[in-house]
């Protein structure tokens, strides 16, 4: 991983904490911030903002 690349986005269907070390201080992580949620995936993704629109917005905010 190059230190010169600072615009990084991670998408995680589970808890997001693990990914911050990869995206760095300038990156964005999209995913759940709580544990123990149970529902069909499409409902959870919508509830926690794990969507295509959220990824596009995160990328656009970094470039």
C-alpha positions in Angstrom: 0.0 0.0 0.0 1.5 3.3 -1.1 1.6 6.1 1.5 1.1 8.5 -1.4 -2.4 7.3 -2.0 -4.6 9.0 0.6 -8.0 8.8 -1.1 -9.2 5.4 0.2 -12.6 4.0 0.8 -13.5 0.7 2.5 -16.9 -1.0 2.5 -17.5 -3.5 5.2 -20.8 -5.3 5.8 -19.7 -6.0 9.4 -18.2 -3.6 12.0 -16.0 -0.9 10.5 -13.3 -0.5 13.1 -10.8 -2.9 11.5 -10.6 -0.8 8.3 -9.4 2.5 9.7 -5.8 1.3 9.8 -6.0 0.7 6.0 -7.8 3.9 4.9 -5.8 6.2 7.1 -6.8 9.5 8.5 -8.1 10.9 5.2 -10.0 7.8 4.1 -13.7 6.8 4.6 -15.2 3.6 5.9 -18.8 2.6 5.1 -20.4 0.0 7.2 -22.0 -0.9 10.5 -20.9 0.7 13.7 -22.8 -1.6 16.1 -22.8 -5.3 16.8 -25.6 -7.9 16.9 -27.9 -6.6 14.3 -30.1 -9.2 12.6 -32.2 -8.8 9.5 -32.1 -9.6 5.8 -29.0 -8.1 4.3 -30.8 -5.7 2.0 -32.6 -4.2 5.0 -29.4 -3.9 7.1 -27.5 -2.3 4.2 -30.2 0.3 3.8 -30.5 1.0 7.5 -26.7 1.4 7.9 -26.1 3.3 4.7 -24.1 0.6 3.0 -25.3 1.6 -0.5 -24.0 2.4 -3.9 -24.9 6.0 -3.4 -22.9 6.1 -0.1 -19.9 4.7 -1.8 -20.1 7.1 -4.7 -20.5 10.0 -2.3 -17.5 8.9 -0.2 -15.3 8.6 -3.3 -16.4 11.9 -4.7 -15.7 13.6 -1.4 -12.1 12.4 -1.5 -11.2 13.2 -5.1 
